[in-house]
Amino acid sequence: MTPDHALKTFTTHIEDVQAAIPPDRLLVFDVRQGWPPLCAFLGVPTPSEPFPRVNDAAMFQQHARAAGRLLFRRSR
């Protein structure tokens, strides 16, 4: 599958979901927005704790380095 085909498939899927689900029942959510739109959609109070950001670039790099070290040890 080419990157263009993958992007087209993904975009088509998103469009199909948005066409099939009524807007009041579908949250199109960007995690960078944090708690407010998610909590408003669910009708719950916004937590006082920070929105979890466990898949940011720094965390990804940390996991990648740890995985690399593990692979290096196993290859000895």
C-alpha positions as CSV (number, residue, x, y, z in Angstrom):
1,M,0.0,0.0,0.0
2,T,1.4,3.4,-1.0
3,P,1.3,6.4,1.4
4,D,-1.2,8.1,-1.0
5,H,-3.5,5.1,-1.0
6,A,-3.3,4.8,2.8
7,L,-4.2,8.5,3.2
8,K,-7.1,8.2,0.8
9,T,-8.4,5.2,2.6
10,F,-8.1,6.9,6.0
11,T,-9.8,10.1,4.6
12,T,-12.6,8.1,3.0
13,H,-13.2,6.3,6.3
14,I,-13.4,9.5,8.3
15,E,-15.9,11.0,5.7
16,D,-18.0,7.8,5.8
17,V,-18.2,7.9,9.6
18,Q,-19.1,11.6,9.7
19,A,-21.8,11.0,7.1
20,A,-23.3,8.0,9.0
21,I,-23.3,9.4,12.6
22,P,-25.5,12.4,13.6
23,P,-23.3,15.3,14.6
24,D,-24.8,15.4,18.1
25,R,-23.6,11.7,18.6
26,L,-20.1,12.1,17.2
27,L,-17.1,13.8,18.7
28,V,-14.4,14.7,16.3
29,F,-11.6,15.2,18.8
30,D,-8.1,16.4,18.5
31,V,-6.3,15.4,21.7
32,R,-4.3,18.6,21.6
33,Q,-7.6,20.3,22.7
34,G,-7.4,18.5,26.1
35,W,-10.3,17.9,28.5
36,P,-12.8,20.7,27.6
37,P,-14.4,19.3,24.4
38,L,-14.2,15.7,25.6
39,C,-15.9,16.5,28.9
40,A,-18.5,18.8,27.3
41,F,-19.4,16.1,24.8
42,L,-19.7,13.5,27.6
43,G,-21.6,15.8,29.9
44,V,-19.1,15.4,32.7
45,P,-17.1,17.9,34.7
46,T,-13.6,18.8,33.6
47,P,-11.0,17.1,35.8
48,S,-8.6,19.3,37.8
49,E,-5.7,17.1,36.8
50,P,-3.8,17.7,33.6
51,F,-4.9,15.9,30.4
52,P,-2.6,12.9,30.0
53,R,0.0,13.3,27.3
54,V,1.7,9.9,27.3
55,N,2.3,9.7,23.5
56,D,4.2,13.0,23.0
57,A,7.5,13.1,21.2
58,A,9.6,12.9,24.3
59,M,7.8,9.8,25.5
60,F,8.1,8.2,22.1
61,Q,11.8,8.9,22.0
62,Q,12.2,7.5,25.6
63,H,10.4,4.3,24.6
64,A,12.4,4.0,21.4
65,R,15.7,4.3,23.3
66,A,14.6,1.7,25.8
67,A,13.5,-0.7,23.1
68,G,16.9,-0.1,21.3
69,R,18.8,-1.0,24.5
70,L,16.7,-4.1,25.0
71,L,17.4,-5.3,21.4
72,F,21.1,-4.5,21.8
73,R,21.3,-6.7,25.0
74,R,19.4,-9.5,23.3
75,S,21.7,-9.5,20.3
76,R,24.8,-10.2,22.3
